[in-house]
Amino acid sequence: MAPDLLPSLLSNLWSILLVALFFGGSIFVHELGHFLAARRRGVFVEKFSIGFGPPIWSWKGKDGVEYRLSWFPLGGYVMLPQLADLGPVEGESTTDVTRLPPIDYTSKMLILVAG
């Protein structure tokens, strides 16, 4: 029984790795759709994250967006403080929303369906 254990274990690990890679890739493409639509419509983007929770890796771009890879890879988000207050899910926004221009209905719908 022991000689069959190692190949079986490696096969299962490889399968898990492939599922995580393709799932992460589909999350990235989905969130990228929201991100690009928001940028195209002139909506302020605060964060672009793959995963939830504390960041494993974080980088603040020249465009002012914080790009993150977070610990819980069960989804992702684009923090758009003008669009919705999702503080419990995405963390509190540091942006004063009252200083940003309102978003028109067309932009909201385009950003929503772009993902």
C-alpha positions in Angstrom: 0.0 0.0 0.0 2.8 2.4 0.8 4.4 2.4 -2.7 1.0 3.7 -4.2 0.7 6.5 -1.6 3.3 8.9 -2.9 2.1 9.0 -6.5 -1.5 9.3 -5.4 -0.6 12.2 -3.0 1.4 14.0 -5.7 -1.5 13.6 -8.2 -3.9 15.0 -5.7 -1.6 18.0 -4.9 -1.2 18.7 -8.6 -5.0 18.6 -9.1 -5.5 21.0 -6.1 -2.8 23.3 -7.5 -4.4 23.4 -11.0 -7.9 24.1 -9.5 -6.5 26.9 -7.4 -4.6 28.4 -10.4 -7.6 28.3 -12.7 -10.0 29.5 -10.0 -7.6 32.4 -9.2 -7.3 33.2 -12.9 -11.0 33.4 -13.4 -11.4 35.7 -10.3 -8.6 37.9 -11.7 -10.3 38.2 -15.1 -13.7 38.9 -13.5 -12.4 41.6 -11.1 -10.3 43.1 -13.9 -13.5 43.6 -15.9 -14.9 45.7 -13.0 -11.7 47.6 -12.6 -11.2 48.5 -16.3 -14.8 49.6 -16.6 -14.6 51.8 -13.5 -11.4 53.4 -14.8 -12.8 53.9 -18.2 -15.9 55.7 -16.7 -13.8 57.9 -14.4 -14.8 56.3 -11.2 -12.3 56.4 -8.3 -10.7 53.0 -7.6 -9.1 52.6 -4.1 -8.1 48.9 -4.1 -7.9 45.9 -6.5 -7.6 42.7 -4.5 -7.5 39.0 -5.3 -8.6 37.3 -2.2 -10.0 38.6 1.1 -8.5 39.3 4.5 -5.0 40.7 5.3 -2.7 41.2 2.3 0.1 38.7 1.6 1.5 41.3 -0.9 0.4 44.9 -1.5 1.6 47.6 -3.8 0.4 51.2 -4.3 0.7 52.1 -7.9 1.4 55.5 -9.4 -2.4 55.7 -10.2 -3.1 55.7 -6.4 -4.7 52.2 -6.5 -3.6 49.7 -3.9 -3.1 46.3 -5.6 -3.2 43.3 -3.3 -3.0 39.6 -3.1 -4.8 38.5 0.1 -4.8 35.4 2.3 -8.3 33.9 1.6 -8.4 33.2 -2.2 -12.2 32.6 -2.3 -12.9 35.7 -4.4 -11.7 39.2 -4.9 -12.9 42.8 -5.1 -12.4 46.2 -6.5 -13.0 48.9 -3.9 -15.1 51.6 -5.4 -16.1 53.9 -2.5 -18.4 56.0 -4.8 -20.4 53.0 -5.8 -21.1 51.1 -2.5 -20.1 50.9 1.1 -18.7 47.4 1.5 -16.6 48.1 4.6 -17.4 44.8 6.3 -16.2 42.8 3.3 -13.4 44.9 1.8 -12.3 46.9 4.9 -12.9 50.5 5.7 -12.3 53.1 3.0 -9.9 55.9 3.7 -11.4 58.1 1.0 -13.9 60.9 1.8 -16.8 59.9 -0.5 -18.4 63.4 -0.1 -15.5 64.9 -2.1 -16.0 62.6 -5.1 -18.5 63.3 -7.8 -21.6 61.1 -7.9 -21.8 58.2 -10.4 -24.5 58.2 -13.0 -26.8 55.1 -13.4 -25.2 54.2 -16.8 -21.7 54.0 -15.2 -23.0 51.9 -12.3 -24.6 49.4 -14.7 -21.6 49.2 -17.0 -19.2 48.6 -14.0 -21.6 46.0 -12.6 -21.9 43.9 -15.8 -18.3 44.3 -16.9 -17.1 41.6 -14.4 
